[in-house]
């Protein structure tokens, strides 16, 4: 690398927001992939809608705030907030058009082929129409509220995501002259949007039924036009923690204010008249670029309602899978098991049950003295909450950090915080100005040989629902030094403790960034000395400029860098002298890839770390995160083989190109490997106590402690044909 080459050159970076849109496009490609089961394709399309909604709720809203306060500083890619908004609008409009092409040209015809029909009201039989007329008058009409807009009645407030009908009508005045008026009707939330017609699998949308009988709401008027529209608002949460004496009350107050955030996007029926569009944009105070004309039903999340109400034959959904539960964890006291060895769990292929059982046994074990835990997102019926309350009732000292600012889970977490407090748990809310995103449980137990700390650390949330949908990794350990570090973290979170150092864990803010930077520097030094140097990383997103520069420096020095990045990736590949030694893969498939893995060859010592943190500025500087080492050799080997298998995926992997596009792997001449499907099959056979299926490139054995893989070739070794060894 030339000494004059500046690694902060904007040409070396992709804009974060555009990279996220590219990720959502990869999800959309799954909806378009005919190799996926039909109902799963429908679900993927619905996911792209909810993803895009949240993108406007948060990311677009943040950029608009920057513009409103005249913040013009460019991002790492050299784009000002105004330029980003313009580019987002162009790309998002193209994405919406692609979504609806996928719906109308592919998915609806495929559903129709299976006699699953979404009708317009004008397509119904007389009997179906009569059914809807009765349904409308009995179930819908009583709860509708037509809202006129005139001199005495201002334009109504429309909540985020609500479906509304715009109506242009005329009615006579006292002199018999007809005047054009405007009104709205909100599609009610309390009625299913998808109405199942009697007989077969035939459906109609609630808004179409309301439109068919709209005259009943405006007697004496002439309806000139009806068109659906939907608004997306700024849903950011601005909590002033420094001035909030009661954080729960402040969060609750801000939740109410958030509902009235500024409009970020207006979706309208493609057939809406220009006159009506102009009227709405004026009322919403938005620009033309913020209007999205929709060629089909607005808000594609309704698709999930359809597939939930239809019998799913095995060929239209992913096969059910049984997560593997290690027999050792089923039949023994979990603390005895952890005292003998560290235990690794790979979700969703391994069962989440050991995590909940860890808390359960702590609640009822008379030798357990204290339970400390961080909660970021939990399910609405969380067994973990139940066991924490049970532990407090049994006299354990229970301390729970509940992150009240977990985006879109704020209300749920406020509820759980109240419940835990009422049960006698000590509930804390973390540090001012920081979200607590680490996943950490500490159990203090009086063993026969003295007090011992037992820990569970993970890359993902303590959520029993997402544990079946997200890939995450967790570790149970009673390592003494990690235990001391865990105690220091909880003391830091609950009090005024500032530990001078940590023995085994790295902690954000700043600590993880500095630790990983040092590890990268060590690999650079190895490469510069002419020795083997490798970095493997897996994460959800890579956007922190400092970490990207470090990876560029490593590549320029000759370090082989292999990155698995599910979502945002601001790093560019193929830059001569800068990133020619970096390869980026992204796996988008059945499960959401959520685990974070950081590996360094370290002169053959092969250091492996798991973390709750992505390489984003918010994770490294504005959140409490942990990074923890894998110290047990068999688990370390296991993890590296998992990474290697994922790197070998040829079915769900896309590879980042120098032009920022993502292309599928060229699988010609190579065995097909859908790594997620492979892990599902392997877990299934392990659960049935059958011999494991052979790995595509490695033998797999079971020694009673979980999956074991014989050493495989590392990505760099495959180029030379050498076999990698991992002791």
N, C-alpha and C positions, 0 to 999 in steps of 0.2 A: 504494500500500500504506500502510495506516495505520501511523504511527510506533509505535503501541502494540501492533501485531500481533507476537506472538512466533512465530518460525518453528520453534521447537522444541516446539510444541504437539503432544502425542501423537496428536491427531486428524488431524494432517497426514501420518501415517506408517502404512504397512502392515507388519505383523509379517513379518520375514524368512522364517521357517519356513512360514508360511501362504502367502506369495508363492511359495515354492518348490513347495509342493504344487499351487498353481494352475498353475505351469509344467508339472509332471508331468501334470496334467489336460489341458493342451494337447497333450502327446505322446499321451495316451490318445485324444484326439479324432482324431488321425491314424489310429489303429487302427480307429476307428469310421467313418472317411470312406470310403464306397464308391467314391469317385473314385480312390482309391489302388489300386495293384495288390495283389492278395490276399496274396501272400507278404510284401510290404512291410508290410501291415497287421498280419499275424501277428508280424512282427519288431518293429513299434512296440509291440505289447502286451507282448512279452517285455522290451523296453527299460524300460517303466514298472515292471516287477517289479524289475529290477536297480537302477534308479534309487531305488526305494523302499527296497530292502535297504540301499543305501549311506546313505540318509538316516537310517535307524534306527541303522546302525553308527556314524555320526559325529555328526549333528546332535542326534538324540534323546539319544544317549549324553552329549553335552556338557551338555544341559539337566539330565539326571538327576544329573550330577556337581554342578552348581550347587545343586540341591535338597538333595543329600546334605550339602553344607557350609553349608547354610542361607543361601545367597546369594539375597537377595530383591529386588535392584535391578531396576526395570522396564527394558525395552528402550525404544528410541525411540518405539515405538507404545504405551508405557505398560503392557505386559504383563510380569508376573513370570514366572520360569521355570515355576512350578507352573501358572499360567494358560496359558502357551504349551503345556505338555504336555497339558493338558485339551483345548485347542482342536485341537491336532494329532491327538489320538486320535479326536475326532469327525470331522474331515475325512478322516483316513486310513481310517477304517472305511468311510466313504461311498465313497471311491475304490476300495477293495478290492471292494466290492459292484458298482461300475460295471465294474471290470476283468472280473469273472466273468460279468456280464450280457453284456458284449461277446464273451467267449469262447463262452458257451453259446448265445446267441441269434443271433449273427452269424457269427463266424469258423468255428466247428466245422461249422455247417450249410453254409457256403460251401465249406469243404474237402470235406465229404461230397458235395456236388454234383459235385465233380471226382474223386470216388471215392478220396479220401484220408481214411481212416477211423481214428479212435482208438477202440479197443474196450475195453470192460470184459471180464474173463475169462469172465463168464457169457454173453457174446454170441458166443463163438467156436464154430467148427465142431469136430467130433470130431478131425479131422486137425490143426487149429490147436492144439487143447488138447493133443494128444499131442506135438506139436512143442515146446510150452512145457514140458511135463513133462520131456522129455529135456533141454531147455535148462537148466531149473532144477537138475536133479540133476547135470549135468555142469559147468555154468559158474557157477552161483550158490551152490548149497548148500555147497560146500566152503569158501567164504570168508565165510559168514555166522557171526556170533557172537551167540547169544541171551544176554542179560544179565539174570539174575534179580535182584530187589531183595528182600532180607530182612534179618534181624538181623545176619547176617555179611557181607552184600554190599550196600554202600551204593548209592544212586542214581548211575548212571554219569555221567561228564562227557560232554557232547554239544557237539561243535565248532560254530562259527558256520556256519549255512547247511546243515548236514547234515540229510538226510531220515531220520526215525526212525519206527518203528512201535511204538506202545504196545499192549501185550497184557495183557488181564485174563483170568486163567484160574483154574481150580480143580484141585486134585489131592488125592488121599487121603493121610492120614498113616498111621502104623502101626496106629492103631485103626480105620481105615476112614472116619474123618470127613474131609469135604471142606473145604479151606481156600482162600479167595480169595487169589491172589498177583498180583504185578505183574512184568512183564518188558519189556525193550525189545530191538529188533533194528534196527541201523543199516543203511540201504540203502547198499550198498558203492559207493565212488567208482570203483573200477576196472572196473566193468561199465557199459556204456551204459544210461542210464535209459530210453531209447526203444528198444524191441525191434521190429525190422522182421520181420513175419510173412512166410512164403514166399508167393509168388504176386504179388498186386498191391501197392498202396500202403496196406497195413493195418498198424497199429501197436498195441502194448500197452505200458503203463508197467511198469517193473521192480517197483515197489512193489506193483502189483496181482498180479503173478506170485508174489511172496513171500507175499502175503496168501493166495493160493489154495492154497499148499502149506505154510502155516505149521505145520500139524500135524506135519510131518516134523521140526520143531525141538523140539517139546515132547511127546515120546512119553510116554504115560501120563497126560497132563493133558487137561482139557477146556477148549477155548478159548471164553470167554464173549464177548469183544469184542476187535476189532482196530481201530485208528484211527491214521492218520498224523499226525505233528506235526513241526514244524521250529522251531528257535530262531534268533534274530538277536541277536548279542552286541555289546557295546561293542568297537569295533575301533580306537579311538584309539591313537595312539602317543605315549607320554610319555617323551621323551628328555631327560635332564638333561645338556645339552651342557657346562655349566660344569664339571661333575665328570667328564666323559668324556674320559680321556686318549686313548682310541682310539675314535673315533666309529663306525667300522664295527662293532666288537665291541659297543658300546652299542646300536646299532640292531638288530643280530642278537639281542641279549638281549631287547630290548623286543618284537621280533616274536614270540618264543616266549611272552612273557607276555601279549601281546595276544590270543592264541588262547583265553585263559581269562577274557576280560572278562565283565562282568556281563550277564545276559540283558536285552535291551531289548524283545523282542517274542516272542510265542509264537503260531504259526499252527497251527491244529488242524482236522481234518476237521469239517465242520459237523455230522455225525451223531455225534460223540464224546459219550458220556454225561456228564452233569453231574458224576457221581462221579469219572470219570477226569480231567475238566478241573480239578476242585478239587485232585485229587492232584498233577497236574503243576504247577499254579500255586504250590502250596505248596513243591514241590521246587525250582522256579525262583526262588522268592521274588519274585513279581511280583503286580501287582494285576489285577483283572478287566478294566480298561481296556486292559491290554497283551495281551489274548487276542483273536486274530482268527480267527473261524470261517469256514472256506473252503468255498464251494459248488462244488467241483471239485478238480482236481489241484493240490496245493500246489506253489508255485514255478513260475511260468509260463515260466521260461527254457527249459523242456524244448521249447517250441514251435519254437525255432530248430533243435533237433536234427531235428525232423520235416521242416521245409522244406529242410534241407540234404541229406536223404536221398531227396528226391523230384525227379524231372526237372522243371525249371522251364521252362515254355513262355514265350514272350516277353510274353504278356499278364499274367502274374502277378508280374513283377518289373520294377523300373526298367530301362530300356534301358542297355546298356553304353555307356560314354562314353570317348572318347579325349582326355585332356588336351592342351592346345595347348603345343607346344614351339617357342619362337621360333627360326627358322632361323639367326639370327645367333649364338645360343648353341650350336647344334649343330656348326658348322663353323669356329669360331674359338677361339683361346685365350681363356678366360673372363676372364683379367686384362686382355687387350687390349680386350675389349668394355667392361668396367667402367671402364677408364681413359678411354674415349671418352664414356661417359654412364652415369647411374644406370640400373639395371634393376629393374623392378617385376614381382613374381610374385603372382598371385591364385589360390590353391589353393581347391578341387581342379580348377578349370577350366583353369589352367595346370599344367604338369607340375612335379613335385617334383625331377625329374632335375637341373636346374641347381644345386640346393642340394647334392646328393650329389657332383655333378661338381666343384663348387667345392672341396670337401675332397679329392676324388680328384686333381685337377690340382695342388693344393697339396702333396700327398704325393709326387708324382713330379717336380715342377718343380724343377730344380737352383737356380733363383734364389730360391726360397722359403726363408726362414730360420727362421720360427716360425709355429706355428698355436696359437691360443688359442680355447677354445670352452666354452660353458655347455651342460650337458645336464640336462634336467628329466625328460622321458619319452622313451624311444627304444623301437623295436620289438625283439622277441626275436631277430630276425635282421638287426640293423641294419647296412646297408652303411657308415654313417658311422663306426661303431666300427672296422670293418675298415680304412677309409682312415686313421683316426687312428693306428692301430697301424702301418700301412704308413709313414706319415709319420715316426713315431719310429724305425722300422727304417732309414729312409733318412737318418737323422741330423738331422732337423728338431728344433727345440726345441718340444715339444708339451705344452701345459698344458690340462688339462680339468677344469672344475668339474663334479662329479657331485653332484646334489642327492639325498642319501641319504634325505631325509624326504619325497619326493614320494609323496603318499598312495596306498597300495596298489601302488606300484611300488618300494617300499623294497628288497624282496628282489632284484628284477631289477637295480636300480641298484647294489646291493652287488656283485653278480656282475660287472657291467661295470666297476666301479671296480677290482676285483681284476685283471681281464683287462688293462685299460689300464696299470696299474702294472707288471704282468709284462712288458708289451711295451716298457717304457721311457718311458711317458708320465708327466709329473708330474701327479698327481691331487690336487685340493684339494676341500674340502667346504664352502667358503663361510664366512660369518660366524656367530658364536655368536648363537643366538636368532632368526636370520632364515633363511627359505627363500630360495634364489636361484631366481627364477622367470623372469628375463629370458632372452631368446633372442638370443644374440649370438655371432658368430664374427669373430675378428680374424686376418688373415693378413698377416704382415710379409714383404715381398718386395724383393729388390735389383733395381730396374729400371735401365735404362741411364742415367737421369738422377738416380739416387739411391734411397734407401730410401723405400718407399711402403707405406702400410697399406691393405688391402682388407677391407671389412666386409660381413657379411650380418647384418641385424637383422629380426626377425619378430614377429608376434603369436602364433604357435603353435609347438608343439614340433618338434624335429628328429626326427620320427617318420614314416618312409616309409609306414606303414600308415594312420595317421589322416590323413595328407596327402591321401588319397583320399576321406575321409569328413567332414572338417571344412573349413569355409571359413576360410581364413587368408590373411594378406598378408605379403609380405616384400620387402625392399629390399636390392639390392647397390649399394655405393657405395665410392668411394675419396676422398670429401671429406676434406680435410686436418683441419679442425676436429673433425669427427666421429671421425676416426682418433685424434686426441689424446685425446678423451673416452673412446673405447673402451679405449685403453691405460690411462687413469686408472682405469677400472672394474676391469680385471683386476688392476692393482696394488693396488687397494683390497681385492679379494677374496682375493688371494694373500698380501698382506703387511699392513703397518701404515699404508699410505698413506691420507691423508685430503685429497683434492683440495679446494682452497678454492672452486672453481667449475667448472662445465662450460660449454663453448662453445655446443654445439648440443643436447645431450641433457639430458633431465630424468631424475632417478634417485630411485626410492623406496629406503628409507623417507623419507617427508615431501616429497621434492623434487617429485614429480609432483603431489601434492595442492596444494602451494604454487603451482606453475607453472600448473595449470589454474585455480586460484582467481584468479590474476592475469589470465588470459585472459578469464575470466567477468566480472571487474570492469571490464575494458576494454570489453566489450560493453555492460555496464550504463551506463557513462559515455556511450557512443555513443547509446544509447536515450534517456537522460535529456536529451541535447542535441538530441533530435528527429531523429536520424539513423538510418539503417538498421542494424539489429543482429540477427544470426542466430547460433544455436548449433546444430550438428548433432553428435550423438554416437551411436556404435554400440558396444555392449559385451555381455558375457554377463550381467552382474549389476550392479545399482545399489542399494547398501544403506548406504553411508557417510553418516551424518547430516550431516556438515559439507558434503559435496558436494551433497546434496539441498537443504540450506538455501541454498547458493549458487545453485542452479538456480531455487529459489523466488524468491530476490531478483531474479534476472535476469528471470523471468517478470513479477514485479510491476512491474519498471521498463519493461516493454514489449518485451523481447527475445523474438523468436520462437524457441522451443526445440523441436527435433524429435529424439526419442530412439528408437533401435532397440535394444531390450533383449530378448535371447533368454529369459533365465531370471528370476531374482529382481529384482523392482522394488518397493522400499519407498516410492517416491514416489507420491503421489496426484495425479490430475488433476482439473480442474474446481473447485478450491477458489476461491471468489470472492476476487479481489484477491491471490491467491497463485499459483495454477498454471493460470490460465485461458489462458495463452499457451504451455502445454506440451502436446504430443501425444506419446503413446508407442505405438509399434508393436512387435509381436513376430512374428518369422517362425520357424515350426517346420515343417520339411519334410524332404526327402530327406537333406540335409546338415545337420550341426550347425553353426549359425552361431557362429563362435568368434573372428572378427577384432574388433579394437578400433580405432575410428576417432574422432578428435576434431577438429572443424572449427569455426573462428571466422571470421565475415565480416571483422572487423578493418578496418573502413572501406574495404572493397573490395580489400584486399591478400590476403584469403582464405588464412588459415593452416590447413594440414592436418597432422595428426600421427597416427602409428600407435603402438601401445603393446602391451606384454605384459600390461598391468594393466587390470583392471576397476575400477570405482569401488566397491570394497568395502574395509572397514577393514583386512582382512588384506593386501590388495594395496598399500595406500597407506602402511601403518605397520609391517607385520611381514614384508615380503618385499623382496628386491632386484629391482626392476623397471626397465625403461627405457621412455621415451617419446621418439620420434625424429621429426624434421620431414621432410616431403616438400618438397624444395627445387627439384626440376626441374619446370618448368611443365607439360610434356605429361603427366607422371605425376600431377601434382596435379589437372589437368583430368580425367584418366581416373578417378581415385579419386572425385571429386565426382559424375561421371556414374554410377559404380557405385552410390554411395549414393542418388542420385536415382532410379535404376531400382528399387532395393530399396524405396524409399519408395512407389513406384508399384505395387508388387505388390498384386494383388487376389485372389489365390487362397490363399496360405499365410499371409497377414498376419492377426493379431488386433490389435484396437485396445483399449487400456486405457480403461475407463469410470470415471466418478466413484464408482460403487459397488464398485470393485475387481474387477469382472468383465471378461472379455476377450471381445469380440465380433468376428466376422469382418467384413471390409470389405463394405459394401453396394456390390456391383458392378453394380447396375442402371444401364444406359445407359453403361457404361464397358467398354472392351476388357479381356478377361481377360488377366492377366499373372502367370504363375508364374515369378518372377525366377530361381530356381535352374534351372528347366528351360530358360529362355531362355539363360542363360550356358552351360549344357551344350551346347545346340544350336549356339550361336555358336562355342564352342571346337572342336566337332566339325567344323564347316564350315571353320574356319580351318585345322585339322589336315589337311583334305583339299584345302587350297589352292583353295577355292571362294570366290566372293564372299560376304561376311558377310551374314547375314539382317538385314533392317531392324530396328532397335530399335523398340519400340512407340511411342516418342515422340521418337526421335532417329535421325539417320543414323549408321551405323557404318562406319568405313573402316579399312583396315589399311595402314600405311606401312612394314611390315617390322619395326616395333618393338613390336608388340602391338596390342591393341584401342585404337581412338581413337573418341571420340564427339563429335559437334557439340554445342555448348552447349544445355542444356535449361532449362526453367523451374525455378527453385527452388521449394520448397513454398510460400514466402510470396508469390512472384511469381505463382503460379498463381491465387491468390485475386483478383488484380487484372488478370490477363491480360498482364502485362509479361513480356518475355523476359529471363531472367537472362543476364548475360555473365560469362565467366570468362577473363581474359587469361592 
